[in-house]
Amino acid sequence: MLLEQDLKDISTSREADDLEAESAEEILTIAVKKYHPRLALSASFGAPEGMVLLDMMHRIEPEARVFVLDTGRLHTATHDLVDRVRDRYGKVVEVVFPRAAEVEHMVREQGMNLFYSSVENRKHCCRIRKVEPMRRYLTELDAYVSGLRRDQNLNRHDTAKMELDVGNGGLVKFNPLADWTHEQVMSYVDEYAVPINSLHAQGFPSVGCEPCSRAIQSGEDARAGRWWWESDGVKECGLHLSEDQDGGLGI
């Protein structure tokens, strides 16, 4: 266990290394003590990892904050889960929207479903609907929590449990589940009866925007249902990519 004095400064690489030995609950406890209320969980409400972290954080601090990016194209099941979380935990979910004028301009110039025509257009849509709204929201925080795991895809293989989000001015980013497996995530869901997106039971391991996510077939990679029409191996929207990984798209 880290001592209380370790809470004074966890921004150095040495201290980040120290966090690698800590459990998810211990990392969240440290994060909440250090940064609440200028700390929030980034939850898509489309992956069980976010719901596990929401439950953990609520047990540590019932007033812990959580936000979701509503792109305007989410599944109804995702909106239903937001309401279930509100009812279950008595928690205000901070819903972040893209700038209406930017969405209107994009759709007017490139069409409603521009993302199907090219990878560039899809990334542009993600930038308008997700990356920019999140970047704007994070300016009000000192730190945030994500549900990234190292075994989700190759881009996340080196994910640290704590890192500096340079793309957002050095904001502290906690990834408490970095070393968890999918089986550990679902075991926690079962043990604590954590509410998750109903589409998971229909073959959606990852639920994004409605036109950009589908159920997967047996034997397919868990990310195969995201932007399935693309051959590009980088199955990311840009929220968790650095600028050098994706030509300036990342956050």
Secondary structure by P-SEA (a helix, b strand, c coil): ccccccccccccaaaaaaaccccaaaaaaaaaacccccbbbbcccccaaaaaaaaaaaaacccbbbbbbccccccaaaaaaaaaaaaacccccccccccaaaaaaaaaccccccccccaaaaaaaaaaccaaaaaaaacccccccccccccccccccccccccccccccccbbbcccccccaaaaaaaaaaaccccccccccccccccccccbbbbccccccccccccccccccccccccccccccccccc
